[in-house]
Amino acid sequence: MPEPPAAASPRRDPTAADTTSLVALGREEPPPIPAPVFQEPVYPSLPNGYAPDEPA
């Protein structure tokens, strides 16, 4: 039976940090939140066949 892997030790490099930690410390700006992607539905079964690029 193989030996279990050794537990990883915490980082000792004081300059190593993730973005969340840097934002909490005030050293980095938070990353921008991407805009949600929304796709207009197409309803070909309607009487006029509404498509998203046509004016409402």
Backbone atoms as SQL, in Angstrom:
CREATE TABLE atoms (id INTEGER PRIMARY KEY, chain TEXT, resi INTEGER, resn TEXT, atom TEXT, x REAL, y REAL, z REAL);
INSERT INTO atoms VALUES
  (1, 'A', 1, 'MET', 'N', 0.845, -1.176, 0.000),
  (2, 'A', 1, 'MET', 'CA', 0.000, 0.000, 0.000),
  (3, 'A', 1, 'MET', 'C', 0.899, 1.252, 0.000),
  (4, 'A', 2, 'PRO', 'N', 0.621, 2.220, -0.895),
  (5, 'A', 2, 'PRO', 'CA', 1.493, 3.399, -0.978),
  (6, 'A', 2, 'PRO', 'C', 1.323, 4.307, 0.245),
  (7, 'A', 3, 'GLU', 'N', 2.368, 5.056, 0.506),
  (8, 'A', 3, 'GLU', 'CA', 2.364, 6.003, 1.627),
  (9, 'A', 3, 'GLU', 'C', 1.465, 7.198, 1.282),
  (10, 'A', 4, 'PRO', 'N', 0.743, 7.740, 2.254),
  (11, 'A', 4, 'PRO', 'CA', -0.054, 8.946, 1.972),
  (12, 'A', 4, 'PRO', 'C', 0.877, 10.127, 1.716),
  (13, 'A', 5, 'PRO', 'N', 0.459, 11.066, 0.883),
  (14, 'A', 5, 'PRO', 'CA', 1.322, 12.215, 0.592),
  (15, 'A', 5, 'PRO', 'C', 1.545, 13.063, 1.845),
  (16, 'A', 6, 'ALA', 'N', 2.701, 13.661, 1.917),
  (17, 'A', 6, 'ALA', 'CA', 3.030, 14.524, 3.053),
  (18, 'A', 6, 'ALA', 'C', 2.207, 15.801, 2.979),
  (19, 'A', 7, 'ALA', 'N', 1.846, 16.332, 4.139),
  (20, 'A', 7, 'ALA', 'CA', 1.068, 17.570, 4.175),
  (21, 'A', 7, 'ALA', 'C', 1.923, 18.722, 3.656),
  (22, 'A', 8, 'ALA', 'N', 1.320, 19.561, 2.868),
  (23, 'A', 8, 'ALA', 'CA', 2.038, 20.710, 2.310),
  (24, 'A', 8, 'ALA', 'C', 2.238, 21.765, 3.393),
  (25, 'A', 9, 'SER', 'N', 3.424, 22.331, 3.430),
  (26, 'A', 9, 'SER', 'CA', 3.689, 23.376, 4.414),
  (27, 'A', 9, 'SER', 'C', 3.238, 24.723, 3.851),
  (28, 'A', 10, 'PRO', 'N', 2.857, 25.672, 4.719),
  (29, 'A', 10, 'PRO', 'CA', 2.438, 26.981, 4.217),
  (30, 'A', 10, 'PRO', 'C', 3.593, 27.696, 3.529),
  (31, 'A', 11, 'ARG', 'N', 3.234, 28.631, 2.661),
  (32, 'A', 11, 'ARG', 'CA', 4.257, 29.385, 1.941),
  (33, 'A', 11, 'ARG', 'C', 5.071, 30.224, 2.905),
  (34, 'A', 12, 'ARG', 'N', 6.353, 30.288, 2.657),
  (35, 'A', 12, 'ARG', 'CA', 7.241, 31.100, 3.492),
  (36, 'A', 12, 'ARG', 'C', 7.625, 32.404, 2.813),
  (37, 'A', 13, 'ASP', 'N', 7.250, 32.560, 1.547),
  (38, 'A', 13, 'ASP', 'CA', 7.598, 33.770, 0.798),
  (39, 'A', 13, 'ASP', 'C', 6.621, 34.887, 1.164),
  (40, 'A', 14, 'PRO', 'N', 7.060, 35.955, 1.848),
  (41, 'A', 14, 'PRO', 'CA', 6.130, 37.019, 2.240),
  (42, 'A', 14, 'PRO', 'C', 5.599, 37.819, 1.056),
  (43, 'A', 15, 'THR', 'N', 6.242, 37.710, -0.101),
  (44, 'A', 15, 'THR', 'CA', 5.765, 38.463, -1.267),
  (45, 'A', 15, 'THR', 'C', 4.727, 37.683, -2.061),
  (46, 'A', 16, 'ALA', 'N', 4.550, 36.391, -1.757),
  (47, 'A', 16, 'ALA', 'CA', 3.579, 35.580, -2.483),
  (48, 'A', 16, 'ALA', 'C', 2.196, 35.804, -1.882),
  (49, 'A', 17, 'ALA', 'N', 1.242, 36.206, -2.711),
  (50, 'A', 17, 'ALA', 'CA', -0.124, 36.430, -2.235),
  (51, 'A', 17, 'ALA', 'C', -1.085, 36.293, -3.398),
  (52, 'A', 18, 'ASP', 'N', -2.322, 35.979, -3.074),
  (53, 'A', 18, 'ASP', 'CA', -3.347, 35.918, -4.109),
  (54, 'A', 18, 'ASP', 'C', -4.030, 37.288, -4.206),
  (55, 'A', 19, 'THR', 'N', -4.804, 37.494, -5.243),
  (56, 'A', 19, 'THR', 'CA', -5.430, 38.795, -5.487),
  (57, 'A', 19, 'THR', 'C', -6.372, 39.183, -4.353),
  (58, 'A', 20, 'THR', 'N', -7.111, 38.213, -3.810),
  (59, 'A', 20, 'THR', 'CA', -8.044, 38.523, -2.722),
  (60, 'A', 20, 'THR', 'C', -7.308, 39.104, -1.523),
  (61, 'A', 21, 'SER', 'N', -6.159, 38.526, -1.177),
  (62, 'A', 21, 'SER', 'CA', -5.376, 39.038, -0.055),
  (63, 'A', 21, 'SER', 'C', -4.837, 40.430, -0.350),
  (64, 'A', 22, 'LEU', 'N', -4.357, 40.656, -1.566),
  (65, 'A', 22, 'LEU', 'CA', -3.818, 41.961, -1.926),
  (66, 'A', 22, 'LEU', 'C', -4.898, 43.037, -1.904),
  (67, 'A', 23, 'VAL', 'N', -6.128, 42.694, -2.331),
  (68, 'A', 23, 'VAL', 'CA', -7.233, 43.643, -2.287),
  (69, 'A', 23, 'VAL', 'C', -7.564, 43.957, -0.830),
  (70, 'A', 24, 'ALA', 'N', -7.584, 42.930, 0.029),
  (71, 'A', 24, 'ALA', 'CA', -7.886, 43.141, 1.447),
  (72, 'A', 24, 'ALA', 'C', -6.839, 44.037, 2.113),
  (73, 'A', 25, 'LEU', 'N', -5.603, 43.938, 1.683),
  (74, 'A', 25, 'LEU', 'CA', -4.543, 44.761, 2.244),
  (75, 'A', 25, 'LEU', 'C', -4.503, 46.166, 1.638),
  (76, 'A', 26, 'GLY', 'N', -5.273, 46.378, 0.580),
  (77, 'A', 26, 'GLY', 'CA', -5.288, 47.681, -0.074),
  (78, 'A', 26, 'GLY', 'C', -4.141, 47.886, -1.036),
  (79, 'A', 27, 'ARG', 'N', -3.465, 46.830, -1.421),
  (80, 'A', 27, 'ARG', 'CA', -2.323, 46.950, -2.340),
  (81, 'A', 27, 'ARG', 'C', -2.711, 46.736, -3.798),
  (82, 'A', 28, 'GLU', 'N', -3.910, 46.291, -4.031),
  (83, 'A', 28, 'GLU', 'CA', -4.352, 45.976, -5.394),
  (84, 'A', 28, 'GLU', 'C', -5.817, 46.370, -5.519),
  (85, 'A', 29, 'GLU', 'N', -6.213, 46.791, -6.723),
  (86, 'A', 29, 'GLU', 'CA', -7.621, 47.092, -6.993),
  (87, 'A', 29, 'GLU', 'C', -8.368, 45.788, -7.247),
  (88, 'A', 30, 'PRO', 'N', -9.630, 45.696, -6.853),
  (89, 'A', 30, 'PRO', 'CA', -10.376, 44.467, -7.142),
  (90, 'A', 30, 'PRO', 'C', -10.552, 44.295, -8.651),
  (91, 'A', 31, 'PRO', 'N', -10.555, 43.050, -9.119),
  (92, 'A', 31, 'PRO', 'CA', -10.726, 42.827, -10.556),
  (93, 'A', 31, 'PRO', 'C', -12.130, 43.236, -10.995),
  (94, 'A', 32, 'PRO', 'N', -12.276, 43.682, -12.243),
  (95, 'A', 32, 'PRO', 'CA', -13.596, 44.093, -12.714),
  (96, 'A', 32, 'PRO', 'C', -14.546, 42.896, -12.790),
  (97, 'A', 33, 'ILE', 'N', -15.813, 43.167, -12.550),
  (98, 'A', 33, 'ILE', 'CA', -16.831, 42.129, -12.644),
  (99, 'A', 33, 'ILE', 'C', -17.325, 42.118, -14.087),
  (100, 'A', 34, 'PRO', 'N', -17.249, 40.970, -14.771),
  (101, 'A', 34, 'PRO', 'CA', -17.684, 40.943, -16.161),
  (102, 'A', 34, 'PRO', 'C', -19.192, 41.169, -16.286),
  (103, 'A', 35, 'ALA', 'N', -19.567, 41.827, -17.368),
  (104, 'A', 35, 'ALA', 'CA', -20.985, 42.071, -17.620),
  (105, 'A', 35, 'ALA', 'C', -21.679, 40.751, -17.940),
  (106, 'A', 36, 'PRO', 'N', -22.906, 40.587, -17.477),
  (107, 'A', 36, 'PRO', 'CA', -23.611, 39.341, -17.782),
  (108, 'A', 36, 'PRO', 'C', -23.901, 39.235, -19.278),
  (109, 'A', 37, 'VAL', 'N', -23.864, 38.035, -19.754),
  (110, 'A', 37, 'VAL', 'CA', -24.143, 37.786, -21.171),
  (111, 'A', 37, 'VAL', 'C', -25.627, 37.434, -21.305),
  (112, 'A', 38, 'PHE', 'N', -26.323, 38.193, -22.112),
  (113, 'A', 38, 'PHE', 'CA', -27.745, 37.945, -22.326),
  (114, 'A', 38, 'PHE', 'C', -27.994, 37.905, -23.827),
  (115, 'A', 39, 'GLN', 'N', -28.667, 36.889, -24.244),
  (116, 'A', 39, 'GLN', 'CA', -28.975, 36.748, -25.659),
  (117, 'A', 39, 'GLN', 'C', -30.483, 36.887, -25.835),
  (118, 'A', 40, 'GLU', 'N', -30.865, 37.800, -26.719),
  (119, 'A', 40, 'GLU', 'CA', -32.287, 38.004, -26.996),
  (120, 'A', 40, 'GLU', 'C', -32.895, 36.739, -27.593),
  (121, 'A', 41, 'PRO', 'N', -34.059, 36.339, -27.117),
  (122, 'A', 41, 'PRO', 'CA', -34.711, 35.169, -27.702),
  (123, 'A', 41, 'PRO', 'C', -35.332, 35.508, -29.061),
  (124, 'A', 42, 'VAL', 'N', -35.484, 34.531, -29.881),
  (125, 'A', 42, 'VAL', 'CA', -36.130, 34.686, -31.188),
  (126, 'A', 42, 'VAL', 'C', -37.421, 33.880, -31.137),
  (127, 'A', 43, 'TYR', 'N', -38.509, 34.504, -31.552),
  (128, 'A', 43, 'TYR', 'CA', -39.816, 33.846, -31.524),
  (129, 'A', 43, 'TYR', 'C', -40.380, 33.763, -32.950),
  (130, 'A', 44, 'PRO', 'N', -39.960, 32.778, -33.725),
  (131, 'A', 44, 'PRO', 'CA', -40.468, 32.691, -35.099),
  (132, 'A', 44, 'PRO', 'C', -41.940, 32.304, -35.177),
  (133, 'A', 45, 'SER', 'N', -42.515, 31.758, -34.097),
  (134, 'A', 45, 'SER', 'CA', -43.913, 31.326, -34.153),
  (135, 'A', 45, 'SER', 'C', -44.897, 32.477, -33.916),
  (136, 'A', 46, 'LEU', 'N', -44.415, 33.663, -33.540),
  (137, 'A', 46, 'LEU', 'CA', -45.316, 34.800, -33.366),
  (138, 'A', 46, 'LEU', 'C', -45.834, 35.275, -34.720),
  (139, 'A', 47, 'PRO', 'N', -46.968, 35.975, -34.733),
  (140, 'A', 47, 'PRO', 'CA', -47.549, 36.410, -36.009),
  (141, 'A', 47, 'PRO', 'C', -46.581, 37.223, -36.874),
  (142, 'A', 48, 'ASN', 'N', -45.801, 38.113, -36.273),
  (143, 'A', 48, 'ASN', 'CA', -44.861, 38.913, -37.051),
  (144, 'A', 48, 'ASN', 'C', -43.454, 38.336, -37.007),
  (145, 'A', 49, 'GLY', 'N', -43.226, 37.248, -36.298),
  (146, 'A', 49, 'GLY', 'CA', -41.906, 36.605, -36.237),
  (147, 'A', 49, 'GLY', 'C', -40.850, 37.511, -35.638),
  (148, 'A', 50, 'TYR', 'N', -41.032, 37.933, -34.394),
  (149, 'A', 50, 'TYR', 'CA', -40.090, 38.854, -33.745),
  (150, 'A', 50, 'TYR', 'C', -38.667, 38.304, -33.778),
  (151, 'A', 51, 'ALA', 'N', -37.707, 39.140, -34.174),
  (152, 'A', 51, 'ALA', 'CA', -36.294, 38.824, -34.118),
  (153, 'A', 51, 'ALA', 'C', -35.624, 39.962, -33.357),
  (154, 'A', 52, 'PRO', 'N', -34.547, 39.721, -32.618),
  (155, 'A', 52, 'PRO', 'CA', -33.964, 40.738, -31.746),
  (156, 'A', 52, 'PRO', 'C', -33.421, 41.981, -32.453),
  (157, 'A', 53, 'ASP', 'N', -33.007, 41.886, -33.706),
  (158, 'A', 53, 'ASP', 'CA', -32.451, 43.056, -34.379),
  (159, 'A', 53, 'ASP', 'C', -33.526, 43.942, -35.003),
  (160, 'A', 54, 'GLU', 'N', -34.785, 43.570, -34.906),
  (161, 'A', 54, 'GLU', 'CA', -35.856, 44.401, -35.417),
  (162, 'A', 54, 'GLU', 'C', -36.314, 45.346, -34.301),
  (163, 'A', 55, 'PRO', 'N', -36.705, 46.571, -34.636),
  (164, 'A', 55, 'PRO', 'CA', -37.209, 47.475, -33.600),
  (165, 'A', 55, 'PRO', 'C', -38.483, 46.928, -32.988),
  (166, 'A', 56, 'ALA', 'N', -38.673, 47.199, -31.713),
  (167, 'A', 56, 'ALA', 'CA', -39.844, 46.669, -30.993),
  (168, 'A', 56, 'ALA', 'C', -41.117, 47.329, -31.447);
